C-alpha cells in the first residue's frame, strides 16, 4: 500500500496537482465570497491581467530552468513600455497613417532592446561566472533608475489609437485579444520545451551543467539564449501593456520580479534548475491573478497584497517540500 500511495503522490506532484488545486480553490472561493467576480467585465479584466503575468512568468521559468534568475524582467517591461510609446509618437509624426508599419517598428525596437539586455545579463553570467542574482539586480537598478530619470515620473504619450483599440481593448470571439496572444506564447514555449533541441538543452544545463558540457552541450550558449529569450518576452509584455494603459510608464512592473518568481515556483519550476513546465507556470499565473482580483474586489489595500503574495509563495514552497520528502521516504 505505501508503494501505491507514493506512486500516486509522485504523479500528483509531477502533473501539477498542487497548482491545479490552488486554481480551482481560488476560483470557487472567490466566486462564493464575492459574486461580482463572475461579472463578465471583471472576468475580462482577469484574463487581460493573466496575460500580463503569464508571459513574463514564462520568461522567468526559462531562465530558472536553465539554472539562473532574472530580477530585471520588471524593469525591462517598464522601459519597453516607454520605448513603445516614444517610437510610435516619433514614427507617427514621420509616417502619418501607416499604423501597421509603425506598430511593427515599435515591436522591433522593443525586441531589440530586450535582446540587448538579455545579452548583457547572460554574457556577464556566462563569461565572468557572476551571480545571476547580483547581475540582474544591478541591471534592474540601472534600467529603473534610467527610466525614472528620463521621464521624471511623467507618462509618455503618443500611442496609436488603433493599437489601443485593436490590441489593448480589442476582443476576438468575445475574449480579449491580449489573452489570445498570451495563449499563443504559451503554446510556443510548450513546443520549444518538448520538441526542440534547445528545449532539451535548457533542461540539461539547468539539471547538471557539468554533465551537459561533457555531453557536448554548449552550456554558455544555451544559458545566454535563455536570458535573451526571457528579456525579449519581458519586452513583448511591456509592448502589450502599453496598448492597455495607453501610454509609456516607468512605474509599471515594479513587483513583477517577485510575481514571476512566485508563479514559476508555484508552477513547479525548481529553484535549482532543470525542472519547469510552461503550462503549469501559466496556471500558477492564473491563480495569482485570481487572488489579486479577489483582494481588489474585497478592497484589501495594495500594501497588504504583496504580503499575501509572499505568504502564498512560502505556503506553496512548504507544501511542495513536504510532498517531495514524503514521496522520497514513501
C-alpha positions as CSV (number, residue, x, y, z in Angstrom):
1,X,0.0,0.0,0.0
2,X,2.7,2.6,0.8
3,X,4.2,2.0,-2.7
4,X,0.8,2.8,-4.3
5,X,0.4,5.9,-2.3
6,X,3.9,7.0,-3.2
7,X,3.3,6.5,-6.9
8,X,0.0,8.4,-6.8
9,X,1.7,11.2,-4.9
10,X,4.5,11.3,-7.4
11,X,2.2,11.6,-10.3
12,X,0.1,14.2,-8.4
13,X,3.2,16.5,-7.9
14,X,4.7,15.9,-11.4
15,X,1.4,16.6,-13.2
16,X,0.8,19.9,-11.4
17,X,-1.7,18.7,-8.8
18,X,-0.7,21.4,-6.4
19,X,-1.2,24.4,-8.8
20,X,-4.4,22.9,-10.3
21,X,-5.9,22.5,-6.8
22,X,-4.8,26.1,-6.0
23,X,-6.5,27.4,-9.1
24,X,-9.8,25.6,-8.5
25,X,-9.9,26.6,-4.9
26,X,-9.2,30.3,-5.7
27,X,-11.9,30.5,-8.4
28,X,-14.6,28.7,-6.3
29,X,-13.9,30.5,-3.0
30,X,-13.6,33.9,-4.7
31,X,-16.9,33.3,-6.6
32,X,-18.6,32.4,-3.3
33,X,-17.1,35.3,-1.3
34,X,-17.6,37.9,-4.0
35,X,-20.3,37.3,-6.6
36,X,-19.0,40.2,-8.7
37,X,-16.1,38.0,-9.6
38,X,-18.3,36.2,-12.2
39,X,-19.3,39.5,-13.8
40,X,-18.3,39.5,-17.5
41,X,-16.4,42.8,-17.3
42,X,-14.5,41.5,-14.3
43,X,-13.6,38.2,-15.9
44,X,-12.4,40.1,-19.0
45,X,-10.1,42.1,-16.8
46,X,-8.9,38.9,-15.1
47,X,-8.0,37.4,-18.4
48,X,-6.1,40.5,-19.5
49,X,-4.2,40.6,-16.2
50,X,-3.5,36.9,-16.6
51,X,-1.8,37.6,-19.9
52,X,0.3,40.3,-18.5
53,X,1.6,38.0,-15.8
54,X,1.8,34.7,-17.7
55,X,4.2,35.9,-20.4
56,X,6.9,37.3,-18.1
57,X,6.4,34.3,-15.8
58,X,7.3,32.0,-18.7
59,X,10.3,34.2,-19.2
60,X,11.4,33.7,-15.6
61,X,10.7,30.0,-15.9
62,X,13.1,29.8,-19.0
63,X,15.9,31.3,-17.0
64,X,15.2,29.3,-13.8
65,X,15.0,26.1,-15.8
66,X,18.5,26.9,-17.1
67,X,19.7,27.4,-13.6
68,X,19.5,31.1,-13.2
69,X,17.3,34.0,-12.1
70,X,16.3,37.3,-13.7
71,X,15.3,40.1,-11.4
72,X,15.4,42.7,-14.2
73,X,12.3,41.5,-16.0
74,X,10.0,44.1,-14.4
75,X,12.4,46.9,-15.4
76,X,12.6,45.6,-18.9
77,X,8.8,45.7,-19.1
78,X,8.7,49.3,-17.9
79,X,11.5,50.5,-20.3
80,X,9.9,48.6,-23.2
81,X,6.6,50.5,-22.5
82,X,8.5,53.8,-22.8
83,X,10.2,52.6,-26.0
84,X,6.9,51.6,-27.5
85,X,5.2,54.9,-26.8
86,X,8.2,57.0,-27.8
87,X,8.7,55.0,-31.1
88,X,5.1,55.3,-32.0
89,X,5.0,59.0,-31.3
90,X,8.1,59.7,-33.4
91,X,7.2,57.4,-36.3
92,X,3.6,58.7,-36.4
93,X,5.0,62.2,-37.0
94,X,7.1,61.0,-39.9
95,X,4.7,58.4,-41.4
96,X,1.1,59.6,-40.6
97,X,-1.5,56.9,-41.3
98,X,1.0,54.0,-41.6
99,X,-0.3,52.4,-38.3
100,X,0.6,48.8,-39.1
101,X,4.2,49.7,-40.1
102,X,4.5,51.9,-37.0
103,X,3.3,49.2,-34.7
104,X,5.7,46.6,-36.1
105,X,8.5,49.2,-35.9
106,X,7.8,49.7,-32.2
107,X,7.7,46.0,-31.7
108,X,11.1,45.6,-33.5
109,X,12.6,48.3,-31.2
110,X,11.3,46.6,-28.1
111,X,12.6,43.2,-29.1
112,X,15.9,44.7,-30.0
113,X,16.1,46.3,-26.6
114,X,15.1,43.1,-24.9
115,X,17.7,41.1,-26.8
116,X,20.4,43.6,-25.8
117,X,19.5,43.4,-22.1
118,X,19.5,39.6,-22.3
119,X,22.9,39.5,-24.0
120,X,24.4,41.7,-21.3
121,X,22.8,39.7,-18.4
122,X,23.7,36.3,-20.0
123,X,27.1,37.5,-21.1
124,X,28.1,38.6,-17.6
125,X,26.8,35.4,-16.1
126,X,28.5,33.0,-18.6
127,X,31.7,34.9,-19.4
128,X,32.6,36.0,-16.0
129,X,30.8,33.5,-13.8
130,X,29.0,36.2,-11.9
131,X,25.9,35.5,-9.8
132,X,22.7,35.7,-11.8
133,X,21.0,37.3,-8.8
134,X,23.5,40.1,-8.5
135,X,23.9,40.7,-12.2
136,X,20.1,41.0,-12.8
137,X,19.6,43.0,-9.6
138,X,22.2,45.5,-10.9
139,X,20.5,45.6,-14.3
140,X,17.1,46.2,-12.7
141,X,18.5,49.2,-10.8
142,X,20.2,50.7,-13.9
143,X,17.1,50.3,-16.0
144,X,14.6,51.6,-13.4
145,X,16.9,54.5,-12.4
146,X,17.4,55.5,-16.1
147,X,13.7,55.2,-16.9
148,X,12.7,57.4,-13.9
149,X,15.4,60.0,-14.7
150,X,14.4,60.2,-18.3
151,X,10.6,60.5,-17.7
152,X,10.7,62.2,-14.2
153,X,7.7,60.0,-13.5
154,X,5.6,61.5,-16.3
155,X,4.0,59.1,-18.8
156,X,5.0,59.2,-22.4
157,X,2.0,59.6,-24.7
158,X,1.7,59.2,-28.5
159,X,0.5,55.5,-28.6
160,X,-1.6,54.9,-31.7
161,X,-5.3,54.9,-31.1
162,X,-5.7,51.9,-33.5
163,X,-3.2,50.0,-31.4
164,X,-5.1,50.7,-28.2
165,X,-8.5,49.8,-29.6
166,X,-7.5,46.7,-31.6
167,X,-5.0,45.2,-29.1
168,X,-5.4,46.8,-25.7
169,X,-9.2,46.8,-25.7
170,X,-9.9,44.5,-28.7
171,X,-11.7,41.2,-28.5
172,X,-11.8,38.1,-30.6
173,X,-14.6,35.5,-30.1
174,X,-15.7,37.6,-27.1
175,X,-12.3,37.2,-25.3
176,X,-9.5,39.8,-25.1
177,X,-7.0,39.8,-27.9
178,X,-4.2,40.1,-25.4
179,X,-5.3,36.8,-23.8
180,X,-5.2,35.1,-27.2
181,X,-1.7,36.4,-27.8
182,X,-0.6,35.1,-24.4
183,X,-2.1,31.6,-25.2
184,X,-0.1,31.7,-28.4
185,X,3.1,32.4,-26.5
186,X,2.3,29.6,-24.0
187,X,1.8,27.1,-26.9
188,X,5.1,28.2,-28.5
189,X,7.1,27.8,-25.2
190,X,5.5,24.3,-24.6
191,X,6.5,23.3,-28.1
192,X,10.0,24.7,-27.6
193,X,10.4,22.7,-24.3
194,X,9.0,19.4,-25.6
195,X,10.0,19.3,-29.3
196,X,13.3,21.2,-29.8
197,X,16.9,20.6,-29.2
198,X,17.2,23.9,-27.4
199,X,14.4,23.0,-25.0
200,X,16.2,19.7,-24.1
201,X,19.5,21.5,-23.7
202,X,18.0,24.1,-21.4
203,X,16.8,21.3,-19.1
204,X,20.2,19.6,-19.3
205,X,22.1,22.7,-18.4
206,X,19.8,23.6,-15.5
207,X,19.9,20.0,-14.2
208,X,23.6,19.4,-14.3
209,X,25.8,21.9,-16.3
210,X,28.9,19.8,-16.0
211,X,27.3,16.7,-17.3
212,X,25.7,18.6,-20.1
213,X,29.1,20.1,-21.1
214,X,30.7,16.7,-21.1
215,X,27.8,15.5,-23.3
216,X,28.7,18.1,-25.9
217,X,26.1,20.8,-25.0
218,X,27.4,24.3,-25.4
219,X,26.3,25.4,-22.0
220,X,27.3,29.0,-22.2
221,X,25.4,29.5,-25.5
222,X,22.3,27.8,-24.1
223,X,22.3,29.9,-20.9
224,X,22.9,33.1,-23.0
225,X,19.9,32.1,-25.2
226,X,17.7,31.6,-22.2
227,X,18.4,35.1,-20.9
228,X,17.9,36.7,-24.3
229,X,14.6,34.9,-24.8
230,X,13.5,35.9,-21.3
231,X,14.3,39.6,-21.8
232,X,12.6,39.6,-25.2
233,X,9.4,38.1,-23.7
234,X,9.5,40.8,-21.0
235,X,9.9,43.4,-23.7
236,X,7.0,42.0,-25.5
237,X,4.9,42.2,-22.3
238,X,5.8,45.9,-22.0
239,X,4.7,46.3,-25.6
240,X,1.3,44.8,-24.9
241,X,0.9,46.7,-21.6
242,X,1.3,49.9,-23.5
243,X,-1.7,49.1,-25.5
244,X,-3.7,48.6,-22.4
245,X,-2.7,51.7,-20.4
246,X,-2.4,53.9,-23.5
247,X,1.0,55.4,-22.6
248,X,4.5,54.5,-21.7
249,X,5.1,54.5,-17.9
250,X,8.3,53.9,-16.0
251,X,6.5,52.7,-12.9
252,X,4.8,49.6,-14.2
253,X,6.3,46.2,-13.4
254,X,7.7,47.2,-10.0
255,X,6.6,44.0,-8.3
256,X,6.9,41.8,-11.4
257,X,10.2,40.1,-10.4
258,X,8.5,38.7,-7.2
259,X,5.3,37.8,-9.0
260,X,7.1,35.9,-11.8
261,X,9.3,34.0,-9.4
262,X,6.2,33.2,-7.4
263,X,4.3,32.0,-10.5
264,X,7.3,29.9,-11.6
265,X,7.8,28.2,-8.2
266,X,4.1,27.6,-7.6
267,X,4.0,26.1,-11.1
268,X,6.6,23.6,-10.1
269,X,9.8,25.2,-11.5
270,X,12.8,24.1,-9.4
271,X,14.9,26.8,-7.8
272,X,17.9,24.6,-8.5
273,X,17.2,24.4,-12.3
274,X,16.4,21.6,-14.6
275,X,12.6,21.5,-13.9
276,X,9.9,23.6,-15.3
277,X,6.7,23.3,-17.4
278,X,5.2,26.2,-19.3
279,X,1.6,25.1,-18.9
280,X,1.9,24.7,-15.1
281,X,3.5,28.1,-14.8
282,X,0.7,29.6,-16.8
283,X,-1.8,28.0,-14.4
284,X,0.1,29.5,-11.5
285,X,-0.1,32.9,-13.1
286,X,-3.8,32.4,-13.4
287,X,-4.0,31.5,-9.7
288,X,-2.1,34.6,-8.7
289,X,-4.2,36.8,-11.0
290,X,-7.4,35.4,-9.4
291,X,-6.0,36.1,-5.9
292,X,-5.1,39.6,-6.8
293,X,-8.5,40.2,-8.3
294,X,-10.2,38.8,-5.2
295,X,-8.3,41.2,-3.0
296,X,-9.2,44.1,-5.2
297,X,-12.9,43.2,-5.1
298,X,-13.0,43.0,-1.3
299,X,-10.9,46.2,-1.1
300,X,-7.7,44.9,0.5
301,X,-5.1,47.7,0.4
302,X,-2.3,47.2,-2.1
303,X,0.4,47.2,0.6
304,X,-1.2,44.1,2.0
305,X,-1.4,42.3,-1.4
306,X,2.4,42.0,-1.6
307,X,2.3,40.4,1.9
308,X,-0.3,37.9,0.7
309,X,1.8,37.1,-2.3
310,X,4.8,36.3,-0.2
311,X,2.7,34.2,2.1
312,X,1.3,32.2,-0.8
313,X,4.8,31.6,-2.1
314,X,6.0,30.3,1.2
315,X,3.0,28.0,1.6
316,X,3.5,26.7,-1.9
317,X,7.2,26.0,-1.2
318,X,6.3,24.3,2.0
319,X,3.7,22.0,0.5
320,X,6.0,21.1,-2.3
321,X,8.8,20.3,0.0
322,X,6.6,18.2,2.3
323,X,5.2,16.2,-0.6
324,X,8.7,15.6,-2.0
325,X,10.0,14.4,1.3
326,X,7.0,12.1,1.8
327,X,7.4,10.8,-1.8
328,X,11.2,10.2,-1.2
329,X,10.5,8.4,2.0
330,X,7.5,6.5,0.8
